Amino acid sequence: MSKVFTIAEGLENMGALRTGGQGSVYKGRRYGPIITAVKILPTPVHAEGPEDKNFSSFQNEVEKLKKVNEQPNPNIVKILNSGITESGSFPFIEMEFIAGPDLEELLAAPHDPVFTIKEVIKVADHLANALAHCHGFMVRHGDIKSNNIKFNVHTGNYVLLDFGLSVMSDEQRRTSIRHAGAIEFMAPEQSEGQMLAETDIYSYGIILYELLAGQVPFPLKDQGQKSRNEVLVGHLEQAVPDLQELRAKNIPGNWSDEKKQQEMQVPAWLVAIISRCLEKKPSDRYADGLALQEALIRDSVNAPADIVADQHAIQLLEQENTRLQTQLRNMQNAQQERRAEEGVVVLSKAVFFVLILAGACMFALLCYFLLTGPAKSTKPVKTPVENRKDIPVQEEEKDHGYSWDKDSVEDTKPKDTLPVQLKPVPLPQTDTTLLNLDTTIHF
């Protein structure tokens, strides 16, 4: 195949894969059999220096993408290289080539027009993991749509592609959005050129809605401006159509009645997550991919058991929940390690409140002892015996002839005096006459 133009030295252009408002994607080949995908942005760079705002913005965003790839993620395409093309001076991003169909192709014939619930949950998990990873590095994608998510036939993972919109400047992004063809997946705030973390959350909800319902909430009838305006108004003002009704309408006719009945039982927690993602106001959605992933794991684990019809589906969900919990723990451990490397100490709320309570108790005890002072002893001082010779012996201190009195007398008497002979005190005799009874006996 002849070259259309030269991308860069050592990078052969093997032809266009697709084109769009955010640029064109070409299939490239480096030395030997290494195949890559090259995203070429539509706005040329006039000078490779800080005086060109487009070039500076491109360089800054590329650095963020490199940080994303410092920790490999199975659901995010790897960024291999970036630079300026030799012909035309267009910025480009070189990524790994993912072999496999994208979601748009998987929804078209000869495939089924809707995904099974099991496969939708898998896509929801993989895409949430990708967004959580990107948002953790402050990278927003801004162009999540069906043909930007591919199924990797070698690994079985769904992979998020094409970070071209994330490296554009704000002005480039506004111009690109006005001419983009994926307006069905755009959040309401994108019509004003904004790109937030919540913007990716909205597009995430559109993806899951399309997989379950067989179509997007506000489909584009044609490429005319009128149709585009109708889609924009739908995102801004109109309510999202009922998902279950569209799924019942588009469910394949070649499925068995049992499978149809089973596949119509969409978990309520999944519908609730999609509904929150599709809120009109960004503040009403999940804050970022991390919050979305936590909600997905939490709600799927705590889902009532009567949502799924058969035991096989329950086992599949339990396996998926176990995997999600393990993934969440690994993510939390990685965050703790990263914070530890940065010197940040993280305390849980419970530990923080216990420390505050302990400090308050110690402060209260300290104040109590400072205010009350040392307690005065009320125990009487015992006067030495040798200094009390002139004090008359009280009645209760006299010797009554008991054995315990002997010890006290021996303790108090001088050692050089003779021992005192103790005599028992005679007790008065008790009157044995109790009653004067008449003892006369009559025969």
WOMOTA-V813706 format. One record per backbone hydrogen bond with DSSP energy under -0.5 kcal/mol. NH is the residue of the N-H (numbers start at 1). CO is the residue of the C=O. E is the energy in kcal/mol with one decimal. If there is no record, write none. Layout:
BEGIN
nh = <NH | NH>
co = <CO | CO>
e = <E | E>
END
This chain:
BEGIN
nh = <7 | 8 | 11 | 12 | 12 | 14 | 14 | 17 | 18 | 20 | 23 | 24 | 25 | 26 | 26 | 27 | 28 | 28 | 29 | 30 | 34 | 36 | 37 | 38 | 39 | 39 | 40 | 40 | 41 | 41 | 44 | 45 | 46 | 49 | 52 | 53 | 56 | 57 | 58 | 59 | 60 | 61 | 62 | 63 | 64 | 65 | 66 | 67 | 68 | 69 | 70 | 70 | 71 | 71 | 72 | 76 | 77 | 80 | 80 | 81 | 83 | 85 | 86 | 87 | 88 | 89 | 91 | 92 | 93 | 94 | 95 | 95 | 96 | 97 | 98 | 99 | 100 | 103 | 103 | 104 | 106 | 107 | 108 | 111 | 115 | 120 | 121 | 122 | 123 | 124 | 125 | 126 | 127 | 128 | 129 | 130 | 131 | 132 | 133 | 134 | 135 | 136 | 137 | 137 | 138 | 139 | 140 | 145 | 148 | 149 | 150 | 151 | 152 | 152 | 153 | 153 | 156 | 159 | 160 | 161 | 167 | 167 | 168 | 173 | 174 | 175 | 176 | 177 | 178 | 179 | 179 | 180 | 180 | 185 | 186 | 190 | 191 | 192 | 193 | 194 | 200 | 201 | 202 | 203 | 204 | 205 | 206 | 207 | 208 | 209 | 210 | 211 | 212 | 213 | 214 | 221 | 228 | 229 | 230 | 231 | 232 | 233 | 234 | 235 | 236 | 237 | 238 | 246 | 247 | 248 | 249 | 250 | 251 | 255 | 260 | 261 | 262 | 263 | 264 | 265 | 266 | 271 | 272 | 273 | 274 | 275 | 276 | 277 | 278 | 279 | 284 | 285 | 292 | 293 | 294 | 295 | 296 | 297 | 298 | 299 | 300 | 301 | 302 | 303 | 307 | 308 | 314 | 315 | 316 | 317 | 318 | 319 | 320 | 321 | 322 | 323 | 324 | 325 | 326 | 327 | 328 | 329 | 330 | 331 | 332 | 333 | 334 | 335 | 336 | 337 | 338 | 339 | 340 | 341 | 342 | 343 | 344 | 345 | 346 | 347 | 352 | 353 | 354 | 355 | 356 | 357 | 358 | 359 | 360 | 361 | 362 | 363 | 364 | 365 | 366 | 367 | 368 | 369 | 370 | 371 | 372 | 373 | 383 | 387 | 388 | 389 | 391 | 392 | 397 | 398 | 398 | 400 | 405 | 406 | 407 | 408 | 409 | 410 | 411 | 412 | 413 | 417 | 422 | 426 | 432 | 434 | 437 | 439 | 443>
co = <11 | 11 | 8 | 10 | 29 | 12 | 27 | 25 | 25 | 23 | 20 | 40 | 18 | 24 | 38 | 15 | 26 | 36 | 12 | 34 | 31 | 28 | 95 | 26 | 37 | 93 | 24 | 38 | 39 | 91 | 42 | 89 | 44 | 47 | 49 | 51 | 52 | 53 | 54 | 55 | 56 | 57 | 58 | 59 | 60 | 61 | 62 | 63 | 64 | 65 | 66 | 67 | 67 | 68 | 70 | 73 | 160 | 78 | 94 | 94 | 92 | 90 | 7 | 6 | 86 | 85 | 43 | 83 | 39 | 81 | 37 | 93 | 78 | 35 | 96 | 97 | 98 | 146 | 149 | 146 | 102 | 103 | 105 | 108 | 211 | 116 | 117 | 118 | 119 | 120 | 121 | 122 | 123 | 124 | 125 | 126 | 127 | 128 | 129 | 130 | 131 | 132 | 133 | 134 | 135 | 134 | 138 | 143 | 145 | 146 | 159 | 101 | 150 | 157 | 99 | 151 | 152 | 150 | 75 | 148 | 163 | 164 | 165 | 169 | 170 | 171 | 172 | 173 | 174 | 175 | 176 | 176 | 177 | 182 | 183 | 187 | 188 | 189 | 190 | 189 | 196 | 197 | 198 | 199 | 200 | 201 | 202 | 203 | 204 | 205 | 206 | 207 | 208 | 209 | 210 | 219 | 224 | 225 | 226 | 227 | 228 | 229 | 230 | 231 | 232 | 233 | 233 | 242 | 243 | 244 | 245 | 246 | 247 | 252 | 256 | 257 | 258 | 259 | 260 | 262 | 264 | 267 | 268 | 269 | 270 | 271 | 272 | 273 | 274 | 276 | 281 | 282 | 288 | 289 | 290 | 291 | 292 | 293 | 294 | 295 | 296 | 297 | 298 | 300 | 304 | 305 | 310 | 311 | 312 | 313 | 314 | 315 | 316 | 317 | 318 | 319 | 320 | 321 | 322 | 323 | 324 | 325 | 326 | 327 | 328 | 329 | 330 | 331 | 332 | 333 | 334 | 335 | 336 | 337 | 338 | 340 | 339 | 343 | 344 | 345 | 348 | 349 | 350 | 351 | 352 | 353 | 354 | 355 | 356 | 357 | 358 | 359 | 360 | 361 | 362 | 363 | 364 | 365 | 366 | 367 | 368 | 369 | 381 | 384 | 385 | 386 | 388 | 390 | 394 | 394 | 395 | 398 | 402 | 402 | 403 | 404 | 405 | 406 | 407 | 408 | 409 | 414 | 420 | 424 | 430 | 432 | 435 | 437 | 441>
e = <-0.6 | -0.9 | -2.1 | -0.6 | -2.8 | -0.6 | -3.3 | -3.8 | -1.5 | -1.5 | -1.5 | -1.9 | -3.2 | -0.5 | -2.9 | -3.0 | -0.6 | -2.6 | -1.8 | -1.9 | -0.8 | -2.5 | -2.9 | -3.1 | -0.5 | -3.2 | -3.0 | -0.6 | -0.5 | -2.6 | -0.6 | -3.3 | -0.5 | -1.8 | -1.6 | -0.7 | -2.2 | -2.7 | -2.2 | -2.5 | -2.3 | -2.3 | -2.1 | -1.7 | -1.4 | -2.1 | -2.1 | -1.6 | -1.9 | -1.6 | -0.6 | -0.8 | -0.6 | -0.7 | -0.7 | -1.6 | -2.1 | -0.6 | -2.8 | -1.8 | -1.9 | -2.8 | -1.3 | -1.2 | -0.6 | -0.7 | -0.7 | -2.6 | -2.4 | -3.2 | -3.7 | -0.6 | -2.0 | -1.0 | -0.6 | -0.6 | -0.6 | -1.3 | -1.8 | -0.6 | -1.9 | -1.4 | -0.7 | -1.9 | -2.8 | -2.2 | -2.3 | -1.6 | -2.4 | -2.9 | -2.2 | -2.5 | -2.8 | -2.0 | -2.0 | -1.8 | -2.3 | -2.5 | -1.9 | -2.3 | -3.0 | -1.4 | -0.6 | -1.5 | -1.5 | -2.2 | -0.5 | -0.6 | -1.6 | -1.2 | -2.3 | -3.3 | -0.7 | -3.2 | -2.2 | -0.7 | -2.8 | -3.2 | -2.5 | -3.2 | -0.7 | -0.9 | -1.1 | -2.4 | -2.3 | -2.1 | -2.4 | -2.5 | -1.5 | -0.7 | -0.7 | -0.5 | -0.8 | -1.5 | -1.1 | -1.4 | -1.2 | -1.3 | -1.6 | -1.7 | -1.0 | -1.2 | -2.0 | -1.9 | -2.0 | -1.9 | -1.9 | -2.1 | -2.0 | -2.2 | -2.5 | -2.0 | -1.8 | -3.1 | -2.1 | -0.6 | -1.8 | -2.3 | -2.1 | -1.9 | -2.1 | -2.5 | -2.1 | -2.2 | -2.0 | -2.9 | -1.0 | -1.5 | -2.2 | -2.3 | -1.7 | -2.2 | -1.0 | -0.8 | -2.7 | -2.4 | -2.2 | -2.9 | -1.1 | -1.3 | -1.6 | -1.8 | -2.3 | -1.8 | -2.1 | -2.4 | -2.0 | -2.1 | -1.5 | -1.4 | -1.3 | -1.3 | -2.0 | -2.6 | -2.1 | -2.2 | -2.4 | -2.2 | -2.8 | -2.8 | -1.6 | -1.9 | -2.3 | -0.5 | -1.1 | -0.7 | -1.4 | -2.4 | -2.0 | -2.3 | -2.5 | -2.4 | -2.2 | -2.9 | -2.5 | -2.0 | -2.4 | -2.7 | -2.2 | -2.2 | -2.5 | -2.4 | -2.2 | -2.2 | -2.6 | -2.6 | -2.3 | -2.1 | -2.4 | -2.5 | -2.3 | -2.5 | -2.5 | -2.2 | -1.4 | -1.0 | -3.0 | -0.5 | -0.5 | -0.5 | -2.3 | -2.5 | -2.1 | -2.3 | -2.1 | -2.6 | -2.5 | -2.3 | -2.0 | -2.3 | -2.3 | -2.0 | -2.2 | -2.4 | -2.2 | -2.2 | -2.1 | -2.3 | -2.0 | -2.0 | -2.4 | -1.7 | -0.5 | -0.6 | -1.9 | -0.5 | -1.0 | -0.5 | -0.8 | -0.5 | -1.0 | -0.5 | -0.5 | -1.0 | -1.1 | -1.3 | -2.2 | -2.4 | -1.8 | -1.3 | -1.8 | -0.8 | -0.5 | -0.6 | -0.5 | -0.9 | -1.1 | -0.7 | -0.5>
END
